[in-house]
Amino acid sequence: MGLRLRVDGDVVRGEVTFDRRQQGAPGIAHGGAVTTVLDDAVASLLVVLETPAVTANIHVDFRAPTLLHHPMTVEARATGRDGRKLHLTARLLDERATVVAEAQALFLAVDLEHFAKGGEALPEAWSGWGANAPG
Ligand SMILES: CCCCCCCCCCCCCCCC(=O)SCCNC(=O)CCNC(=O)[C@H](O)C(C)(C)COP(=O)(O)OP(=O)(O)OC[C@H]1O[C@@H](n2cnc3c(N)ncnc32)[C@H](O)[C@@H]1OP(=O)(O)O
């Protein structure tokens, strides 16, 4: 889906255009694909927060059909932190700046060891990451 995300101050912004590969109903993106974009956008806030964390839950409101082949923008920001709990939100907007979907996510800060459970080497860039991890 060609999602491109960038950090802009304390906000993550990006662009995405859904195509037939993410189709649900004819001409409309599947809600799971929309949720993936929103989850990726809030996850990118972890760079801003300098905190390794994972999605514990994500609630998505689908406000309008997300049309295929129409460029969309996504923006995500942190709304609060309560110990290990990170409260994050993201919105997907169409070319008219109409919100087509929005998400509220709860991330939980984890130690980097959490990611080692996958059995794969972690990226070198992560070695200095995690000063804000719970352990
Ligand atoms: C320097 C450069 C860096 C570059 C950097 C680049 C970025 C690179 C990103 C890498 C990261 C990508 C991440 C992507 C986002 C995923 O896609 S993550 C994948 C999807 N998520 C998962 O796989 C998570 C699976 N779940 C788990 O591992 C565990 O359930 C969790 C979430 C770690 C929680 O387990 P736990 O640590 O044992 O937590 P637990 O003690 O049960 O609960 C702690 C508190 O949270 C609450 N809680 C736990 N789960 C829930 C829930 N689901 N709902 C509500 N409350 C909950 C509990 O009630 C408890 O509350 P309190 O009693 O303290 O008030």
The ligand as a MOL file (V3000), in Angstrom:
LIG
                    3D

  0  0  0     0  0            999 V3000
M  V30 BEGIN CTAB
M  V30 COUNTS 65 67 0 0 0
M  V30 BEGIN ATOM
M  V30 1 C 16.6600 4.6640 18.1270 0
M  V30 2 C 15.7890 4.2030 16.8450 0
M  V30 3 C 14.6220 3.3370 17.1620 0
M  V30 4 C 13.8130 2.8890 15.9570 0
M  V30 5 C 12.5810 2.1420 16.3480 0
M  V30 6 C 11.6480 1.9140 15.2400 0
M  V30 7 C 10.2610 1.4610 15.6690 0
M  V30 8 C 10.2340 0.0080 15.9620 0
M  V30 9 C 8.9780 -0.4190 16.5350 0
M  V30 10 C 9.1020 -1.7910 17.0940 0
M  V30 11 C 7.8620 -2.1840 17.7500 0
M  V30 12 C 6.7980 -2.3080 16.7980 0
M  V30 13 C 5.5130 -2.5920 17.4450 0
M  V30 14 C 4.4400 -2.3770 16.4730 0
M  V30 15 C 3.1000 -2.6380 17.0680 0
M  V30 16 C 2.7740 -4.0450 16.9680 0
M  V30 17 O 2.3750 -4.5200 15.9470 0
M  V30 18 S 3.0060 -5.0150 18.3470 0
M  V30 19 C 2.2970 -6.5650 17.8570 0
M  V30 20 C 0.9320 -6.7690 18.4380 0
M  V30 21 N 0.9780 -6.8090 19.8660 0
M  V30 22 C 1.5210 -7.8350 20.5280 0
M  V30 23 O 2.0440 -8.7850 19.9860 0
M  V30 24 C 1.4360 -7.7440 22.0160 0
M  V30 25 C 1.1210 -9.1210 22.5990 0
M  V30 26 N 0.7900 -8.9840 24.0130 0
M  V30 27 C 1.7450 -9.0140 24.9590 0
M  V30 28 O 2.9340 -9.2600 24.6800 0
M  V30 29 C 1.3240 -8.7430 26.3670 0
M  V30 30 O -0.0450 -9.0220 26.5290 0
M  V30 31 C 1.5850 -7.2550 26.7770 0
M  V30 32 C 0.8380 -6.2690 25.8610 0
M  V30 33 C 3.1020 -6.9600 26.7140 0
M  V30 34 C 1.0570 -7.0400 28.2030 0
M  V30 35 O 1.5460 -8.0610 29.0140 0
M  V30 36 P 2.2520 -7.6790 30.4100 0
M  V30 37 O 3.4650 -6.8940 30.1720 0
M  V30 38 O 2.3910 -8.9680 31.1380 0
M  V30 39 O 1.2040 -6.7030 31.0670 0
M  V30 40 P 0.2050 -6.9870 32.2730 0
M  V30 41 O 1.0220 -7.0750 33.5170 0
M  V30 42 O -0.7210 -8.1050 31.9470 0
M  V30 43 O -0.6580 -5.6620 32.2750 0
M  V30 44 C -0.0700 -4.4060 32.6320 0
M  V30 45 C -1.2010 -3.4010 32.6890 0
M  V30 46 O -1.7200 -3.2200 31.3470 0
M  V30 47 C -3.0980 -3.5840 31.2930 0
M  V30 48 N -3.3340 -4.3020 30.0340 0
M  V30 49 C -2.6220 -5.3240 29.5150 0
M  V30 50 N -3.1340 -5.7130 28.3460 0
M  V30 51 C -4.2180 -4.9250 28.1230 0
M  V30 52 C -5.1630 -4.8430 27.0770 0
M  V30 53 N -5.0990 -5.6350 25.9980 0
M  V30 54 N -6.1410 -3.9300 27.1740 0
M  V30 55 C -6.2020 -3.0950 28.2550 0
M  V30 56 N -5.3170 -3.1180 29.2770 0
M  V30 57 C -4.3420 -4.0220 29.2010 0
M  V30 58 C -3.3200 -4.4850 32.4920 0
M  V30 59 O -4.6580 -4.4650 32.9210 0
M  V30 60 C -2.3820 -3.8690 33.5160 0
M  V30 61 O -2.9970 -2.7220 34.0360 0
M  V30 62 P -2.7440 -2.2550 35.5720 0
M  V30 63 O -3.2390 -3.3850 36.4100 0
M  V30 64 O -1.2460 -2.0610 35.7070 0
M  V30 65 O -3.5240 -0.9900 35.7000 0
M  V30 END ATOM
M  V30 BEGIN BOND
M  V30 1 1 1 2
M  V30 2 1 2 3
M  V30 3 1 3 4
M  V30 4 1 4 5
M  V30 5 1 5 6
M  V30 6 1 6 7
M  V30 7 1 7 8
M  V30 8 1 8 9
M  V30 9 1 9 10
M  V30 10 1 10 11
M  V30 11 1 11 12
M  V30 12 1 12 13
M  V30 13 1 13 14
M  V30 14 1 14 15
M  V30 15 1 15 16
M  V30 16 2 16 17
M  V30 17 1 16 18
M  V30 18 1 18 19
M  V30 19 1 19 20
M  V30 20 1 20 21
M  V30 21 1 21 22
M  V30 22 2 22 23
M  V30 23 1 22 24
M  V30 24 1 24 25
M  V30 25 1 25 26
M  V30 26 1 26 27
M  V30 27 2 27 28
M  V30 28 1 27 29
M  V30 29 1 29 30
M  V30 30 1 29 31
M  V30 31 1 31 32
M  V30 32 1 31 33
M  V30 33 1 31 34
M  V30 34 1 34 35
M  V30 35 1 35 36
M  V30 36 2 36 37
M  V30 37 1 36 38
M  V30 38 1 36 39
M  V30 39 1 39 40
M  V30 40 2 40 41
M  V30 41 1 40 42
M  V30 42 1 40 43
M  V30 43 1 43 44
M  V30 44 1 44 45
M  V30 45 1 45 46
M  V30 46 1 45 60
M  V30 47 1 46 47
M  V30 48 1 47 48
M  V30 49 1 47 58
M  V30 50 1 48 49
M  V30 51 1 48 57
M  V30 52 2 49 50
M  V30 53 1 50 51
M  V30 54 1 51 52
M  V30 55 2 51 57
M  V30 56 1 52 53
M  V30 57 2 52 54
M  V30 58 1 54 55
M  V30 59 2 55 56
M  V30 60 1 56 57
M  V30 61 1 58 59
M  V30 62 1 58 60
M  V30 63 1 60 61
M  V30 64 1 61 62
M  V30 65 2 62 63
M  V30 66 1 62 64
M  V30 67 1 62 65
M  V30 END BOND
M  V30 END CTAB
M  END
